[in-house]
Amino acid sequence: MFAGTGSDVGKSIIAAGFCRIFKQDGFCPAPFKAQNMALNSYATPEGFEIGRAQAVQAEAAGIPCHTDMNPLLLKPQSDHTSQVVLNGKPIGNRHAYDYFRKEGREELRQAVCEAYDRLAQRYNPIVLEGAGSISEINLRDSDLVNMPMAKHANADVILVGDIDRGGVFASVYGSIALLPPDERKLIKGIIINKFRGDLRLFESGVKMLENLCQVPVLGVVPYYKDIYIEEEDSVALSSKSMQAEQGRVNVAVVLLRHLSNFTDFNVLERDPRVHLFYTNNTEDLQKADIIILPGSKSTIDDLYELRRNGVAQAIIRAHRNGATVMGICGGYQMMGVEVLDPDKVEGNIERLPGLGLLPVSTSMTGEKVTRQDQFRLAIPTEDSAMMQGYEIHMGETKPIQDAQSSPLNIFADGHPDGYFVDAKCMGTYIHGILDNPGFIDFLLRPWQEKIAKATIVNGYNDLKSFKEEQYDKLAKHIRQHVDINKVYQILTNHD
C-alpha cells in the first residue's frame, strides 16, 4: 500500500508507476483503492463507474479496469454532501457527517473488503492506495481506506511524503508516531516525493528521517515536468489558468465549481495547434476562439453560478462574435434552453433557463447512465471512422418542440447523441470525445487559416502509444530514484 502524509502528495502517480514496474518485471498487478473521493471518474467496460485514478493505474498495469479496483466512490455535490457510488452504481446522496458516523460503516467495510478479496484472487501483487493522511485520528474508527484496509490485506505500507509543500520531517514523523503500535509495524518504508534541486542536499535528511522513524527511506523522487500522467484531482488546473496567446487556436475551458472529468482535455492540451487554458474570467472568454463548457457534478448549481457571475452572458456574447462553443455532458445540458429537475434530484431548483445556444431541454432523472461508447460523427465528413468515448451522466436531453433532430454523433447501435447547430455550436454527452484525433480535426476545422502554419508533433495522433510511453517513462523515473530491490525484499520477507 502507498499511503500518504496528506492529500495530493502523489500517491496515485507513485501507485501507477509501481503498477507499470510490476508489469515490466513479469507480474500481474492490479490497483485497489477502497474509497475514493473525486469528481474525475470513468466507465468500466461493463458500464459501471470508478475513480479515474484507478482506471489510469489499471491502464499502467495493462489490464481492463473493474469496479473491484475502487468499490466505493464519493462524488462531492456540495461542501457537505456527496453522491455515494458503491460497486459502480450510485446508492444515494449522503451528508458528510452522516457518512462518517459509525452506524452503517460495517456494511461498507464488508463491501470494500469483499471487493479486495475478489481482486486478490485474480491478480498479484495488488497495489493499494490510501486516501488523504493515514493519521486522521478523529476518523480512525470509521476509516475504510487506510490502515484498516492495510490490515485486512496484510499489506506492507510505504508512506509517501511531499517535500515540495514543506514540513516533510514533521509530516512523516508525525504520521507514523500517531499510529497505534499494531498499525505502525505495517509501515515498511518511506518515499519522499516531489523533490526540487540537488538530491545530494537531502542525503543527511534521509539519515535523519530513518533515525527518527526507524523506517528505511526507499527513495527521494524528483519533481518532473516531462511525463504526462492523468491527474486525479483538479488541484493542478489553477496553474493552467492563463490568458489567451497569439499564434495558436485559443481554447478556453470554463472553470466550473463542480467541474468533473477534466481529463477530457488532456489530449487537446498537447495538440500543437492549440493553446488551452481554464478560466471563469469574462474578459478572458472574449479572447478565446473556442469555449468548452465541461462536465459538472452539479449542473443546475453550476448553471446558476454562471448566470449569476456573468459568465453565461459572456459565453453567449463570444459566440455572437464568432467563437465556437461546445458543451460536454453537464456543459451540453447548460447550453440548452432549460434544465428541469421536477424530482429535485440535484436540489431545490425545479427549472433553470440555460444559455439557449442549443434547441434542447434537459430533464434530470435519478437513473445514472454509465457506459463505454463507440460512435461516429453524424455530420458528413471525410473521416467517417468509428470513435471511442464513455458516458457518465444523469438526465435526459431532447430537442424542444418544433426543433429538428440534429445529432452530433451516432452510436454504433444507431442511437443519436448530442446536438449540432453548426460547426461553431454543438453539444455531446460523450466524455473522451476529444481523445479522438478525428473529432479534434473536426472541432478545429473552422480555424484552419489560423493553424495553417502549425507543426504537428510526431506521434500526436496515436494516443494509446503516447500513454504507453508515458507509463514507461514514469516507471523509469521511479526506478532511478527508488531502491526497487529493497521494495522486493520487503515483499519477499513479508510476515
N, C-alpha and C positions, 0 to 999 in steps of 0.2 A: 504494500500500500504506500502511495505517495500522499502523505498528509501535509498540512501546511501550518505555518505560524499565523496565518491570516488569509483573507481573501486576496485574489489577484497576485499571488506570489509566484505563479507559473506552474502549479500542479498539473493542470490539464496538458500543457505543452510537454512537460517532462514525461508524463504518463504516455503521451502519444509517441514520444521519442523512444521510450523503452518498448512499446508495442512493436515498433519497427525493428529495434535491435534484436529482440527475441525472435522475431520472424526471420531476420537475416541469419541468425545463429541456428536455425533449423527447428525451432519450437513452434507450437501452435497457440499463440497468446490470444487473449480476449480482454477487452476493457470492462470495468464494472464501477459504477458509482450508484450507491443505494438510493440516494436522494440528491436531486439537482434542482437548484433554483435558477431559472433562466428564461428569457423570452426567446432565445435562439433555439429553435427545435427543428426536428427533421422527421420525415415519414419513413418508416421501415418498409422493406419490400412487401410485407404483409398488410401495410396500410395502417400501422399504429404509430404513436408519437413518442419520441425520446428526445433527450437533450442533444443539441448539435455536437457538443464536445465528444460525447461517446460515439456518435456516428463518425466523427473525424478519427478518433482513436481506432475504431474498427477498420476504417479505411487504411490506416497506417499498419494495422495488423494483417491486412489483406483478406478480411472476412466480411460477410454481409452484417449490417447492424441488426440488432434484435432488442426487443423490449426488456429482455432479461439483463441487458447491459446497463439499463437505467430504469428500474421498475417504478420509481417514484419521481415525478417531475412536478415542481411548483412553478406556475407561470403567474408572476405578480400582475394584479389588475389595478391595484392602488397601493398607497403606502401601507395599508393594513390588511388587505385581502389578496388571496391568490387562488387561481384555479388549480385543483389537485388532479393530476393525471396519474392513474395507477395502472401499471401493466399496459400502457399505451392508450388508455381511454379515460376521458375526464369523468370524475365521480362527484363533482360539485365544487363550489367555492367555499373557502374557509377563511375566517378571520385568523390572523397570526396568533393571537392569544389562545383561541380555541384549539388551533392546530398543535401548538407546542405543549398543551396540557397533557398530563399523564393518561387521562381517560382515553381509551381507544388506541393508544400507541402500540399496544402489543399486537393488535391485528395488523397494523402496518409493518411492525418489526417482523412478524411472521412472513408477510408477503415478500419483503425485500430479501430475507434470508432464504426463502424458497427459490427466489429468482437466482440468487448467487449459487445455490446448490445445483440447480439445473445447469447453469453455465459451466460450473466446475466439472461436471460430468462430460462436457464436450470439448473443453479447451484446457491447455496447461502451458505456461502459467496464466493465472488471472491477474491482471494489472489493475488493482483497486485504486480509486482516487477518493480522498477525503473531501470535506467541504469546509470552507472558511478556516477557522482556527480549531485545533484539536483540544484547546483548553478553555472552552466556553463553559466554565464550571457551573454557571446558573442553569444551563440547559443539559447537563450531563445525564440526568435521569430520562430525558426524552430524546436523546441523541440516537439517530438511526444509522448514521453515515460514517462516523469517525471511529473512535477506539472500540465501541461496542461491536461494530461491524468487523473490525480487525480481529477481535477476539473470536467472533463466530467463525471467521475464515481461517483462524490461526495464522494470520499473515505477519510477515516481517514488515515493519513500518520504517520508512525512510522519511524523515522530516525535511521539508523544503522551506527555506527562509529566503526572503527577498532583501538583499543588501542595498538595492537601489533606493529604497524608501527610507533607509537609515534605521538605526537601533537594532541591528541584526543580532548582536550579542544578547541583549535583553530579551528579544522576542524568542530566540531559540532556547536559551537557558530557562526563561520563564515558562515557555510552553511545556518543556519536559518536567520542570520542577512542580508544576501544578497538577501533574498526573498522579493518580494513586499508584502504589507500587506494582500492582498486577498489570497495569497498563504501561507503566514506564519501562518495564522489562521487554516490551514488544518493540521499542524504538531501537533499531539496529544500526542506523546510520543517519548522517546529516548531509544534505546538499545545499550549498549556498548558491543562489540563483541571481541573475541579472547584474553581474559584476561589471563595472566600467573601469578601465585603466589597466595598469601594470599588475598582473597577477602576483608578481613577486612581493608586492607591497602587503599582501594579505597572508603571507606564509606564516608569520608569527601569530596572526589572528586565528589561523587553523589550529595551531597547537594550543592556544588559549581556550578555544571552544572545546576541544577534546578533553582538556584538563578539567574544565568546568563541568561539562556534561557527562563525562565518562562514556562518550559515544564517539565512534570514529567519524571524521568528516570525509565523505567519499569523493567529494569534488567541489570545485568552485566553477560554476558555469558562466562564462561571459555573456553579456547582453549582445544580441545580434540584430542586424538590420537587413540582411540579405537572404533570409529564409522566410518563406511565406506560408504560414500555417493559419488556418481559420481560427479566429479568436472566439472564446466562449461568451465573453461579456462585452457590452458596448462601452466600457471604460475608455478604450482606445479611440473612440470616434471623435472625442474632443480635439485630439491632435490633428484630425483630418478636417476640422472645420476651418476653412480658409477661403479667401475671396477668389473670384474668377481670375484666370490668367490669359494672356494673349497666345495665339498660335495653335491652340487645340480646341476641340469641342468641349465647352464647359458644361458639366453635368452636375446639377445641384440635387442632392437627396435631402428632402425636408426632414429636419431633425425633430421627430415627434417625442413626446414624453414617454410613450409606451411602445416605442419602435421595436419591432421584432424581426428576426431573420435578416439582420443587416449583412449577413454573408451573401445575400443576393447580389451584392455589388462588388465582390472581390475580383471577379474576372474583368468586369468593366473598368475597375480602378487600374488594372495593369495594362489595359489597352493603350498603346502609344498614341492613338488618335484622340484620347480623352483626358481631360483634367477633371477628376471627380472630387467633390467636396460636400460636406454636410453643413447645413445651415438652417436657422429659422429666422434669419435677418431679412426683412422685407426688401432692403436695398440690394443685398447680395443676390436675391432671387431675380431681380430685374436684369442682372448681368449674365444669367445662365442661358445657354442655348436650349438645354433640355432640363426639365424639372421632373423628378420622380417622387411620387408620393409612395412611401414604402408600406410594408405591413405594420399592423398595430394590434396589440393585445386588447386594447380598449378603443374600438373605432369611434364610438359616439363621444367618449371623453376627449379624445384627441381632435375630433372634428369640431367639437365645441370650443376647444382651446384655439384652434386655427382661425375660427370665426371671431373669437374674442380679441386675439392679438394682432389681427390684420393680415396674417399670412395667407388666409384663404383669398382675400381680395387681391393680394399681391400676385398670387398664382394666376388668378383669372386675368389680371391686367397684363402679366407677362405673356400669357397665351395670346391675348388680343394683339400683342406687339410682335408676335411671330415665334415665340418659344414653343417647343414641343412639351406636352405634359402627358406623362404616363403614370398610371396607378397600378400597384401590385397588391393584391389581396385587400387588406383594410384600406389601402390607398385607392384602390379601384372602387370600393364601396363609397368612399368620401367624394369621389369625382361625380357621382350620380346626382339625381335630382333630390333624393331624400334617403334617409336611413330610418327605418321603422323598427321599434322594439316594443311591440304591444305586450309581450310577456315579461318585459323588464329583465331580460337575460343579462344585460350589461349594467343596468342601473335604473334610475327613476325617470329618465327622459324617454318618452314613448315615440317621439318623432323629432327629427332634426333635419333642416334643409341641408343638402350637400352643396358642392361647388357648382352643380348644374352644367358641367362640361360634357357629361355623357347622359343620354336619354334613358337612364335606368333607375330602378328603385330597388333598394335592398331591405329585406325583412330578416331581422335576427331570429335565429332558432336555437333551441337547446342542443340540437344534434351537431356534433363536430365532424367535418369531413377531413379525413387524413388518408392520403394515398399517393403513390408514385404514379406519374403520368408519362405517356408517350403522346405526342401531338405534332401537328404541322400547322403552318400559317394558313388561315382561311383566305387570305388575300393572295391572289395570283402573283408569284414572284419567280425569278429564275431558279431559286433553290426551294424545292418542294419536299426536301428530305424530312424524315421524322426527327423530332427533337425530344429532349427529356427534361422533366421537372417534377415537382411534387406539390401537393395541396395540403394546407393545414388552416382551416377556417371554419367559422360559424356564420351562418347567414346564407340567404339565397338571393341572388340578384337577377332581375328580369327587366326587359325593356318596358318602359311606361306605355300607357295606352296610346295607340296610333303610331308608335315608333317602330320603324322597320327593324327586323332582325339583322344584325351585322356583327357576327362574332369575329374576334381577333384570331382565334385558334379553333382547330377541330381535333378532338381527341381521337385516338386510334379506334375507339368503338363508335365513332360518328357523332358523339355529343359535342355541342358547341361550348366554347369558353370565352369569356370576356366580351368586350365591345370595341369596335373600331369605327371611329368617325372619319378620320383621315390619317395621313402619315405623321401628323403632329398632335394627335389626340386619341388616346386608347387606354384600355384597362384590361387586366387579367387577374385571375385567381392563382396563377401558377408561380410558385416560388422556384428559383433556379432557372427561370426563363432566360436570364442574362448569362447563364453558363454556356449557352449555345451560340457559337460564333455567327451562325446564320441569322439568329434574331438580332444580335448586336449590329450586324451589317444592315439589317432592315431598319432598325431604330436610327442609325446614323445616316441613312440614305439621303434625307433632306439636307444634310450638311456636307455633302460631298465636295463642294467647292472649297469649303474651309479646311478640309482634311486632305486635299489632293496631294500635298507635299509630305504627308505623314510617312514615317518609316515604320514598317511592320517588323516587330521583333521575331526572329526565327523561333518557331515552335509555339507561337502565341495561340494558334488555332487548336492545339491539342491539349485540352485541359487535363485529361487523365495522365498523360505523360508528364505534364508540368507538376501535378500533385505528387506523383511518384518520386520525381526528382527532389521535391522539397522535403518529403519524409526521409529520403536517403541522406540529404544534407543535414537534417536535424539529427539523425542518428549518428552521423559522423561527428557533428559538433559535440554531442554528449559524450561519445567515445573518447574524444580528445581531452575532455576535461573532467570526466568521472572515472574512477577506478572500477571498470566493469568486472575485472577479476575478483575484486573484493565483494561486489554485488553477488556474483555467482557463488562465492564462498559462503556468504550469508545464507543464500537459498539452500546450498548443499548441506550446510551444518545446521539447518533448521531443526529446532527441538520442539 
